[in-house]
Amino acid sequence: MAFVPRRFDQILQDMVNRVIARTPLTDLNDGSVLLQILAASAREDDEQYVQMTRLLDLFGIRTATGDDLDDRARDLNPLVIARNAAVKATGEVTFSRTGVAGTVNIPIGTIVAVPVTDGSEAIEYETTEAGSIPNGNTSSQPLSITCLRAGAVGNVAANKITSIVTTVAGVETVTNAAALTTGSDRETDDAFRDRITEFLRSLSRATPRAIESAAETVESAATGQRIVAAKVLEDPNTPGDFTLLVTNRISDFGGVQERVTVVNETLINPALGGETRFRLNNWPVVEGSAFVLRKNGVPLLLDTDYGVIRSSGEILLYAALAVGNTLVADYVYFIGLMRQVALLIEGDPADIVVKPGYRAAGCFMHLKAPTPQQVVLAANVTVADGHVVDDVFNAVVTAWTTYVNGLGIGEDVLVAELVDRAMDVEGVQNIQGVTIDGGTDDGAIPDDGLAFTSTLLITIT
């Protein structure tokens, strides 16, 4: 039976009807003692209905909010689905001086900031690598920085980080040549709710959306980086083959390219005879990288003498080894987020209970980063009276950079969206002549591409 909450007036009327029907009491006029007693009881019952309704809301994915929504996600699968935490903005700054004599060392952990004049809390960043201004130079190399506060608050336009909080002898100025756009706020209830729904729809596994949804749950506990977009591309000419593209939108313009080279990994020495199947110590093997397999020191021919599944590191020899044979491999494999994706989709042999895998039997996955697609933007912006032109121009650049660098894999850059983002900037009166890569049409991005832009690729006049 469905739960139907009742209102105070309904409860009170039923009580009054029962008293009249079952007792000789008749003094139920407004203000009577009996009516007040019944009203008090009805009010308590009404409050219980309210609490039961709220309790039901707490246990519904579509109605739960905040910590209650987090609890519902943990009920579903605490090892897979969780709310994305806020991410700190990252970027680069350059330190400078007027003189050129001597070398100035800039230690890791140097604090810089966006200066404030209204009494609000300054947005501070710290350098995550050491650097220097070499003898004979006025500027340092670009140094990586990370915002001390997580969230989109750390995203700032170019040339806004100009305050040096930690005094460094010999350094006079600092600035960020490019906008910082990688910070993101804690995942909202609506966004998390949608992702939970997608996760539930994907539980059949092995479907393209199931694999994409699973990949988008991967996050590094060490760095806080995570897969922000994933896309499955199936090859109609090779049934069973599919490519999984993933990006963290931070390194290499969307690539997740951390890799290690292995030379002379011994797979067996000596063979007992009859062996055909092997697994590398490390995987996934980088797609397109050189792979060398040597038997008794002699290189074998890929797809002629053996096959390799790069996503799982499995090797199949087409002819069994003889007694005493040796097998050695040279290859390049992914680490970091890409390896975590491979373990999740292929299944982790060391923890098959937690990570049983998503890939269907008979299918073969090619794990890659999308191909970066540089986008050059330009427009003429009219600034409203009373606004600083450079500040408005920089804000438009930041808005466009945030939009383009937030697109998913294979998503086109739309002129209409660029116009809307620009017009949302305070101080923009009008915008004309929007071009993408020199043309007036939308910027078409291939299915395996990922759009990116930067301050240096955007011209506002």
Secondary structure by P-SEA (a helix, b strand, c coil): ccbbbbcaaaaaaaaaaaaaacccccccccccaaaaaaaaaaaaaaaaaaaaaaaaaaaccccccaaaaaaaaaaacccccccccbbbbbbbbbbbbccccbbbbbccccccccccccccccbbbbbccccccccccccccbbbbbbcccccccccccccccccccccccccbbbbccccccccccccaaaaaaaaaaaaaacccccaaaaaaaaaacccccccccccbbbbbbbcccccbbbbbbbccccccccccccccccccccccccccccccccccccccccccbbbbbccccccccccccccccccbbbbbccccccbbbbbbbbcccccaaaaaaaaaaccccccccccccccccbbbbbbccbbbbbbbbbbbbbcccccaaaaaaaaaaaaaaaaaaccccbbbbaaaaaaaaaaccccccccccccccccccccccccbbbbbcccccccc
